[in-house]
Amino acid sequence: MTSLKFELIAELKLFTRKKTNEKRQAKYLQACKTLKSRLVSQGKQAEAKEIWCLENALLAQNMYIKFINLLRREKFYKAWCLLEQCEITLGNLKRHFPQMLSQEVYLDFLYHQVPLWQEVFPYRIFNSTEFLEKKILCSTCKSPITPRKFCGHDKGEIYDGEICYRIIEDFEIVGFAMVKNPVNKYSVPFKTDENGKTVDHYDYKCIKMIIRELPTLFYWWEINKTFDWHRRIDFTETLPDDICPCGADRLFKDCCSSKPAILTPHIEIVPLRKC
């Protein structure tokens, strides 16, 4: 256990200098799986949890590196979806990973930067499916979960070297909605052209600016929010049924289209320090 544990920590400390390697990651994940199984069979739950923490920190790091690579290739929606997976992994980790080690393996950096990256994406409205959960199981013991029946395994806790979650085995869709804060951030609505082909109509200039201006994307930065006035003529390409650029979440034709000038949100990226 000690050998793999220290090998994983050493790998995590190379975060800013490494590239993703699928074979290398698969090797570590298989080693973690084998070791966790052995530790659980020996009744060493705490040690199995330690390996789970390091394993998922490695996954989060590699997701972030892949995210950066997708941004550089301007695969913005794919990058967004991967960033959500990274966010979920970090959320699972935060309550379990030792705080004194978080800075050494760059988790503090990821905790800080992932939500900021999400904020500079142009997606503001999302599709959302409303459903009624009919049958819920515990992932750890597969027992049914009801308001009157609880198996004793807490959601988000680590048991047998794995995180406990809820399995929705049966559900009924009851509605659809457009929301600002979805459960699933990947549900981004896109326009379609006359042939039914999906068209990415979003403006990624803020992301492109960050990629272009920062000396390295392994860099701490903050967001400074202000507002700027723009002439109406600057929005000739904004369609009447587009969301108004003022940020009010109303259609342009129902909001600022007739105004001579429009006050729009402005984001200033403030570089802090190299990671």
Secondary structure, DSSP 8 states (H G I E B T S, - for coil): -HHHHHHHHHHHTTGGG----HHHHHHHHHHHHHHHHHHHHTT-HHHHHHHHHHHHHHHHHHHHHHHHHHHHTT-HHHHHHHHHHHHHHHHHHHTTS-HHHHTTTTHHHHHHHHHHHHHHSS---EEEEEEEEEEEEETTT--EEBTTB--S--TT-EETTEE--EEEEEEEEEEEEEESS-S-TT----EE-TTS-EE-----HHHHHHHHHSS-SSEEEEEEEEEEEEEGGGGTTS-TTSB-TTSSSSBGGGTTTT-SEEEEEEEEEEEEEE-
